[in-house]
Amino acid sequence: MSSKKSAYCPRVADILLADSLRTSGATQIVGPKWCGKTTTAEQVAKEIIYFQDPDMRESYLQIAQEKPSVLLRGKKPLLLDEWQDAPSIWDAVRFAVDKEEATGSYILTGSSVPKETDKVKHSGTGRFSRIKMRPMSLYESRESNGSIALGDLFDQKDISAKTDLALEDVAHALVRGGWPASVVLNDNYAAQRVRDYVESIIESDISRVDGVDKNPKRVRLLMRSLARNESTPATMTTIRRDMAGTDEGLLSTNTIATYLNALRKLYVIDETEAWAQAVRSKTALRTSPVRRYCDPSIPAALLRLSPDKLLADFNTFGLLFETLCVRDLAIYAEAIDGSVGFYRDSRGLECDAIVELADGRWGAIEIKLMQSRAEEAAATLTKIRQEVRSSHGGEPTFLAILTTGSIGYCRSDGIYVIPIGCLKH
């Protein structure tokens, strides 16, 4: 067992973890490899077991198989890092939580789910709470000054803010990504680390996650296709057609689904679901989820994009900017007990992000790379408000345009214009 590390950059997940430890016996932190799950958990853990420690791994795995309760002794909270390598530990923690009747005892972190053959016997419902971590938001990497809080929009507060985050800075942040180890690196080193991360997924991680070998050439083709279709509701047929042209690209729809499921298990891709309140309306909606990578640096790496290339291709820049914004919105929304969905009806009316709180309040957000497209975004938001109102979905608490630019303000029609460099939770 090891002691926790020092030196730490605060995360929004710190708030969620503190709340969870006060209310649940065990907390599971999930998310992609390298996003900071272990480091966040280390800040509060009293003792730590690293299942991937090469000096102790075999001993830990053997104990977990024979008598897992031995590993649960010691100071609490106890951190069990990469617990999925020893799936039996889950049921041991569940049993211990029942027996001890205490909160804040165990933290389980992992960058993948157990293989199908290693599924745990019990779900942990009522014993475990779950936190999903993502790569760092711009506020966490200190590139957003946080002068506008998402929660303030729900309280309908006046906003007036400025940011020095220029369009060029956004391009650099997008290619670098929100990986904690990369935010302090220069662009060339940071971009190379993301490319190394992608190669690790392609060559080993995607096969190891479910124990089924996958052809690296086909994985690469699939991941590049996903990158080209980033921030779109691309169907399996669209992806398969996009991959066609080589022998490696001749994949069945079922095989593509298997590969996609493996990427989900690694938390490499996220799927934004249709807004639940709209789904219940009488309006005909398109409900296929929008598939995105967990961080815009991944499609940038797959497509070999640099900041200069993005600045010369605003169409691609805009799609990846949407991924960055949805990533940040998801982080900020969870901190205020909210979630992010999208709206798209059968007539082509769509909204990039709907943020809904647990109390039912909601706000609609259009994402535009350039503030010059604010009028177009405002027209869409106005239509969304009218459409949802006519479907008895209630009034939005706010409408907003999330963009680059330097000034945040409220328009005369009540729609907020918010630079991404001003936003926080």
C-alpha positions as CSV (number, residue, x, y, z in Angstrom):
1,M,0.0,0.0,0.0
2,S,1.2,3.5,-0.8
3,S,0.6,7.0,0.4
4,K,-0.9,9.7,-1.7
5,K,1.0,12.2,-3.9
6,S,1.3,15.9,-3.4
7,A,1.2,18.6,-6.1
8,Y,-2.2,18.9,-7.6
9,C,-4.3,21.1,-10.0
10,P,-7.8,21.4,-8.6
11,R,-10.6,19.8,-10.6
12,V,-14.4,20.2,-10.7
13,A,-14.6,16.5,-9.8
14,D,-13.2,17.3,-6.4
15,I,-16.6,18.8,-5.5
16,L,-18.4,15.7,-6.7
17,L,-16.0,13.3,-4.9
18,A,-16.4,15.2,-1.6
19,D,-20.2,15.0,-1.9
20,S,-20.1,11.3,-2.7
21,L,-17.8,10.5,0.2
22,R,-20.3,12.1,2.5
23,T,-23.2,10.1,1.3
24,S,-22.0,6.8,-0.1
25,G,-19.9,3.9,1.3
26,A,-18.0,3.6,-2.0
27,T,-17.4,5.8,-4.9
28,Q,-16.5,4.6,-8.4
29,I,-14.6,7.1,-10.6
30,V,-14.6,6.3,-14.3
31,G,-13.2,8.0,-17.3
32,P,-10.5,7.7,-20.0
33,K,-7.0,6.8,-19.2
34,W,-4.8,9.8,-18.5
35,C,-7.6,12.2,-17.5
36,G,-6.6,12.4,-13.9
37,K,-8.9,10.0,-12.0
38,T,-6.1,8.5,-9.8
39,T,-4.5,11.9,-9.0
40,T,-7.9,13.3,-7.9
41,A,-8.6,10.3,-5.7
42,E,-5.1,10.4,-4.2
43,Q,-5.9,13.8,-2.7
44,V,-8.4,12.4,-0.2
45,A,-7.3,8.7,0.1
46,K,-5.6,7.6,3.3
47,E,-4.2,4.4,1.8
48,I,-3.8,3.3,-1.8
49,I,-3.6,0.0,-3.6
50,Y,-2.3,0.3,-7.2
51,F,-3.3,-2.9,-9.0
52,Q,-0.9,-2.0,-11.8
53,D,2.1,-1.6,-9.6
54,P,4.6,-4.1,-11.2
55,D,6.2,-4.9,-7.9
56,M,2.9,-5.8,-6.2
57,R,0.6,-6.7,-9.0
58,E,0.8,-10.4,-8.8
59,S,0.4,-10.5,-5.1
60,Y,-2.5,-8.1,-5.1
61,L,-4.3,-10.2,-7.9
62,Q,-3.7,-13.4,-6.0
63,I,-5.1,-12.0,-2.7
64,A,-8.0,-10.5,-4.6
65,Q,-8.9,-13.9,-6.0
66,E,-8.4,-15.9,-2.7
67,K,-9.4,-13.5,0.1
68,P,-10.2,-10.0,-1.2
69,S,-11.2,-8.7,2.3
70,V,-7.5,-8.6,3.2
71,L,-7.0,-5.8,0.7
72,L,-9.8,-3.8,2.3
73,R,-8.1,-3.4,5.7
74,G,-6.4,-0.2,6.6
75,K,-7.2,3.5,6.8
76,K,-10.2,4.9,5.0
77,P,-10.9,6.2,2.5
78,L,-9.0,3.4,0.7
79,L,-8.3,3.9,-3.0
80,L,-8.3,0.8,-5.2
81,D,-6.7,2.0,-8.4
82,E,-7.5,0.2,-11.7
83,W,-9.8,-2.2,-9.8
84,Q,-11.1,-3.7,-13.0
85,D,-7.8,-5.8,-13.1
86,A,-9.2,-7.6,-10.1
87,P,-13.0,-7.7,-10.7
88,S,-13.7,-9.7,-7.5
89,I,-12.8,-6.7,-5.5
90,W,-16.1,-5.0,-6.5
91,D,-18.2,-7.6,-4.7
92,A,-15.8,-7.5,-1.7
93,V,-16.3,-3.8,-1.4
94,R,-20.1,-4.1,-1.8
95,F,-20.1,-6.6,1.1
96,A,-17.8,-4.5,3.2
97,V,-20.0,-1.4,2.7
98,D,-23.1,-3.4,3.9
99,K,-21.2,-4.7,6.9
100,E,-19.5,-1.5,8.0
101,E,-22.5,0.8,7.4
102,A,-20.2,3.8,7.0
103,T,-19.7,6.4,4.3
104,G,-16.6,7.5,2.5
105,S,-14.8,4.2,2.9
106,Y,-13.7,3.2,-0.6
107,I,-12.8,4.8,-3.9
108,L,-12.5,2.7,-7.0
109,T,-10.8,4.2,-10.1
110,G,-10.6,2.6,-13.5
111,S,-10.0,3.6,-17.2
112,S,-12.0,0.6,-18.6
113,V,-14.8,-1.7,-17.5
114,P,-14.1,-5.4,-16.7
115,K,-14.2,-7.8,-19.6
116,E,-17.5,-9.6,-20.2
117,T,-16.1,-12.8,-18.7
118,D,-15.2,-10.9,-15.5
119,K,-18.5,-9.2,-14.8
120,V,-19.2,-8.5,-11.2
121,K,-22.1,-10.4,-9.6
122,H,-23.8,-7.4,-8.0
123,S,-24.5,-4.0,-9.4
124,G,-23.6,-2.1,-6.3
125,T,-26.9,-0.1,-6.4
126,G,-27.4,1.7,-3.1
127,R,-23.8,1.2,-2.1
128,F,-21.8,2.9,-4.8
129,S,-22.0,6.3,-6.3
130,R,-20.5,7.0,-9.7
131,I,-18.5,9.9,-11.0
132,K,-17.4,10.3,-14.6
133,M,-14.3,12.3,-15.1
134,R,-13.3,13.8,-18.4
135,P,-10.1,15.6,-19.5
136,M,-9.7,19.1,-18.1
137,S,-12.1,21.9,-19.0
138,L,-10.6,25.2,-20.0
139,Y,-11.5,26.5,-16.6
140,E,-9.6,23.7,-14.9
141,S,-6.6,24.3,-17.1
142,R,-6.8,28.0,-16.2
143,E,-7.4,29.2,-19.7
144,S,-11.0,30.3,-19.0
145,N,-11.1,33.0,-16.4
146,G,-14.4,31.7,-15.0
147,S,-16.1,35.2,-15.0
148,I,-19.4,33.6,-16.1
149,A,-20.8,30.6,-14.1
150,L,-23.2,28.2,-15.8
151,G,-25.2,28.3,-12.5
152,D,-25.6,32.0,-12.9
153,L,-27.4,31.6,-16.2
154,F,-30.0,29.4,-14.4
155,D,-30.4,32.2,-11.8
156,Q,-30.9,34.6,-14.8
157,K,-28.2,37.0,-13.5
158,D,-26.8,39.8,-15.6
159,I,-23.5,39.1,-17.2
160,S,-20.7,41.3,-18.4
161,A,-17.3,39.7,-18.9
162,K,-14.1,39.8,-20.9
163,T,-11.5,37.2,-21.8
164,D,-8.0,37.4,-23.3
165,L,-8.4,33.9,-24.8
166,A,-8.0,34.5,-28.6
167,L,-9.1,32.2,-31.4
168,E,-5.5,31.1,-31.9
169,D,-5.4,30.1,-28.2
170,V,-8.5,28.0,-28.6
171,A,-6.9,26.2,-31.6
172,H,-3.8,25.4,-29.5
173,A,-5.9,24.2,-26.5
174,L,-7.9,22.0,-28.8
175,V,-4.9,20.3,-30.4
176,R,-3.2,19.9,-27.0
177,G,-6.3,18.6,-25.3
178,G,-7.3,18.7,-21.6
179,W,-4.9,16.0,-20.5
180,P,-3.4,17.1,-17.1
181,A,0.1,16.0,-18.0
182,S,0.0,18.0,-21.3
183,V,-1.3,21.4,-20.2
184,V,2.2,22.4,-19.1
185,L,3.9,21.2,-22.3
186,N,4.6,23.2,-25.4
187,D,2.4,22.4,-28.4
188,N,4.8,20.0,-30.2
189,Y,5.3,17.8,-27.2
190,A,1.7,17.9,-26.2
191,A,0.5,16.9,-29.7
192,Q,3.0,14.1,-29.8
193,R,1.7,12.8,-26.4
194,V,-1.8,12.7,-27.8
195,R,-0.6,10.8,-30.9
196,D,1.1,8.3,-28.6
197,Y,-2.1,8.0,-26.6
198,V,-4.1,7.2,-29.8
199,E,-1.5,4.6,-30.9
200,S,-1.7,2.9,-27.5
201,I,-5.5,2.6,-28.0
202,I,-5.1,1.2,-31.5
203,E,-2.3,-1.2,-30.9
204,S,-3.2,-2.7,-27.5
205,D,-5.9,-1.0,-25.3
206,I,-8.9,-1.7,-27.5
207,S,-8.1,-5.5,-27.7
208,R,-7.2,-5.8,-24.0
209,V,-10.4,-4.2,-22.8
210,D,-12.5,-7.2,-23.8
211,G,-9.9,-9.8,-24.5
212,V,-10.7,-10.0,-28.2
213,D,-8.0,-9.2,-30.7
214,K,-8.8,-6.4,-33.1
215,N,-7.0,-5.6,-36.3
216,P,-5.0,-2.4,-35.7
217,K,-5.4,-1.2,-39.3
218,R,-9.2,-1.6,-39.1
219,V,-9.2,0.2,-35.7
220,R,-7.3,3.1,-37.2
221,L,-9.7,3.3,-40.1
222,L,-12.7,3.3,-37.8
223,M,-11.2,5.9,-35.5
224,R,-10.3,8.2,-38.4
225,S,-13.9,7.8,-39.7
226,L,-15.2,8.8,-36.4
227,A,-12.9,11.8,-36.4
228,R,-14.2,12.8,-39.8
229,N,-17.7,12.5,-38.5
230,E,-17.1,14.2,-35.2
231,S,-20.0,16.0,-33.6
232,T,-22.5,14.4,-36.1
233,P,-25.2,11.7,-35.6
234,A,-23.4,9.4,-38.1
235,T,-25.0,6.0,-38.5
236,M,-23.3,2.7,-38.8
237,T,-24.0,2.7,-42.5
238,T,-22.3,6.1,-42.9
239,I,-19.3,5.0,-40.9
240,R,-19.0,1.8,-42.9
241,R,-19.3,3.6,-46.2
242,D,-16.6,6.1,-45.0
243,M,-14.3,3.3,-44.2
244,A,-14.7,1.5,-47.5
245,G,-12.1,1.5,-50.2
246,T,-9.5,-0.9,-48.8
247,D,-9.6,-4.5,-47.7
248,E,-9.2,-3.4,-44.1
249,G,-12.3,-1.2,-44.5
250,L,-14.6,-4.0,-45.4
251,L,-16.1,-4.4,-42.0
252,S,-19.6,-5.7,-41.2
253,T,-22.0,-3.4,-39.3
254,N,-21.8,-5.9,-36.4
255,T,-18.0,-5.7,-36.3
256,I,-18.1,-2.0,-36.3
257,A,-20.5,-2.1,-33.4
258,T,-18.1,-4.4,-31.5
259,Y,-15.2,-2.0,-32.1
260,L,-17.4,1.0,-31.0
261,N,-18.4,-0.8,-27.8
262,A,-14.7,-1.4,-27.0
263,L,-14.0,2.3,-27.4
264,R,-17.0,3.0,-25.1
265,K,-15.5,0.7,-22.5
266,L,-12.3,2.7,-22.6
267,Y,-14.4,5.9,-22.2
268,V,-12.7,7.2,-25.4
269,I,-16.0,8.1,-27.0
270,D,-19.0,9.7,-25.5
271,E,-22.5,9.7,-26.8
272,T,-24.7,12.7,-26.1
273,E,-28.3,11.6,-25.9
274,A,-31.4,13.4,-27.1
275,W,-32.9,15.7,-24.5
276,A,-35.2,13.5,-22.4
277,Q,-38.0,16.1,-22.0
278,A,-38.2,16.7,-25.7
279,V,-38.3,12.9,-26.3
280,R,-41.5,12.8,-24.3
281,S,-43.2,15.5,-26.5
282,K,-45.5,15.0,-29.4
283,T,-43.1,16.5,-32.0
284,A,-41.4,13.9,-34.2
285,L,-37.7,13.8,-33.1
286,R,-34.5,12.3,-34.2
287,T,-33.1,10.5,-31.2
288,S,-29.9,8.8,-32.4
289,P,-27.1,9.9,-30.1
290,V,-24.4,12.3,-31.2
291,R,-21.1,10.5,-31.0
292,R,-18.0,12.4,-30.0
293,Y,-14.5,11.7,-28.7
294,C,-14.0,12.5,-25.1
295,D,-11.5,15.2,-26.0
296,P,-11.1,17.2,-29.2
297,S,-7.3,16.4,-29.3
298,I,-8.1,12.8,-30.2
299,P,-9.8,13.6,-33.6
300,A,-7.2,16.3,-34.1
301,A,-4.4,13.7,-33.7
302,L,-6.1,11.2,-35.9
303,L,-6.5,13.7,-38.7
304,R,-3.0,15.1,-38.1
305,L,-4.3,18.6,-37.4
306,S,-2.2,21.4,-36.1
307,P,-3.4,24.8,-34.8
308,D,-2.4,26.4,-38.1
309,K,-4.3,23.8,-40.1
310,L,-7.4,24.5,-38.0
311,L,-7.1,28.2,-38.5
312,A,-7.1,27.5,-42.2
313,D,-10.2,25.2,-42.1
314,F,-13.0,26.8,-40.1
315,N,-15.4,24.0,-41.0
316,T,-13.3,21.3,-39.2
317,F,-12.3,23.8,-36.5
318,G,-16.0,24.4,-35.8
319,L,-16.8,20.7,-35.4
320,L,-14.0,20.1,-33.0
321,F,-14.8,23.4,-31.2
322,E,-18.2,21.9,-30.6
323,T,-16.6,18.8,-29.0
324,L,-14.5,21.0,-26.8
325,C,-17.6,23.0,-25.7
326,V,-19.7,19.9,-25.0
327,R,-16.9,18.5,-23.0
328,D,-16.7,21.6,-20.8
329,L,-20.5,21.9,-20.5
330,A,-20.7,18.3,-19.3
331,I,-18.1,19.0,-16.6
332,Y,-19.8,22.2,-15.5
333,A,-23.3,20.8,-15.6
334,E,-22.5,17.8,-13.4
335,A,-21.1,20.2,-10.8
336,I,-24.6,21.8,-10.5
337,D,-26.5,18.6,-10.7
338,G,-27.3,18.8,-14.4
339,S,-26.8,17.0,-17.6
340,V,-26.3,17.8,-21.3
341,G,-28.4,16.6,-24.1
342,F,-29.3,17.8,-27.6
343,Y,-32.4,18.7,-29.6
344,R,-33.1,17.6,-33.2
345,D,-36.5,17.2,-34.8
346,S,-37.6,15.6,-38.0
347,R,-37.9,19.0,-39.8
348,G,-34.2,19.8,-39.3
349,L,-34.5,22.1,-36.3
350,E,-31.7,21.4,-33.9
351,C,-29.8,22.7,-30.9
352,D,-26.3,21.8,-30.0
353,A,-26.7,21.5,-26.3
354,I,-29.6,21.4,-23.8
355,V,-28.5,21.7,-20.2
356,E,-31.1,20.4,-17.8
357,L,-30.9,20.5,-14.0
358,A,-32.4,18.0,-11.6
359,D,-35.2,20.4,-10.7
360,G,-36.4,20.5,-14.3
361,R,-35.0,23.9,-15.3
362,W,-33.3,23.9,-18.7
363,G,-31.4,26.1,-21.0
364,A,-30.6,25.9,-24.7
365,I,-27.1,26.6,-26.1
366,E,-26.0,27.0,-29.6
367,I,-22.3,26.6,-30.3
368,K,-20.7,28.8,-32.9
369,L,-17.0,29.2,-33.5
370,M,-17.3,32.8,-34.5
371,Q,-19.4,35.5,-32.9
372,S,-20.2,36.8,-36.4
373,R,-22.7,33.9,-36.6
374,A,-24.6,35.1,-33.5
375,E,-27.7,36.2,-35.4
376,E,-28.0,32.8,-37.0
377,A,-27.7,31.1,-33.6
378,A,-30.2,33.5,-32.0
379,A,-32.8,32.7,-34.7
380,T,-32.4,29.0,-34.0
381,L,-32.7,29.4,-30.3
382,T,-35.9,31.4,-30.7
383,K,-37.4,28.7,-32.9
384,I,-36.4,26.1,-30.3
385,R,-38.1,28.0,-27.6
386,Q,-41.3,28.3,-29.7
387,E,-41.3,24.7,-30.7
388,V,-40.8,23.3,-27.2
389,R,-43.4,25.7,-25.8
390,S,-45.9,24.5,-28.4
391,S,-45.1,20.9,-27.4
392,H,-45.8,21.7,-23.7
393,G,-42.2,21.3,-22.8
394,G,-42.1,24.5,-20.8
395,E,-40.1,27.7,-21.1
396,P,-36.3,27.6,-21.1
397,T,-34.6,29.4,-18.1
398,F,-32.1,30.8,-20.5
399,L,-30.9,30.8,-24.1
400,A,-27.2,31.2,-24.9
401,I,-24.6,31.3,-27.7
402,L,-21.3,29.7,-26.7
403,T,-18.5,31.0,-28.9
404,T,-15.0,32.4,-29.1
405,G,-14.5,36.1,-28.8
406,S,-13.5,38.4,-26.0
407,I,-16.8,39.9,-24.6
408,G,-19.7,38.2,-22.8
409,Y,-23.0,40.0,-22.6
410,C,-26.7,39.7,-22.8
411,R,-28.4,40.7,-26.1
412,S,-31.4,42.9,-26.2
413,D,-33.5,39.8,-26.9
414,G,-32.4,38.3,-23.7
415,I,-30.0,35.7,-25.3
416,Y,-26.6,35.4,-23.7
417,V,-23.4,35.5,-25.7
418,I,-20.7,33.7,-23.8
419,P,-17.1,33.3,-24.8
420,I,-15.8,29.8,-23.9
421,G,-12.9,31.6,-22.2
422,C,-15.2,33.1,-19.6
423,L,-17.3,30.0,-18.6
424,K,-17.1,27.8,-15.5
425,H,-19.4,25.6,-13.4
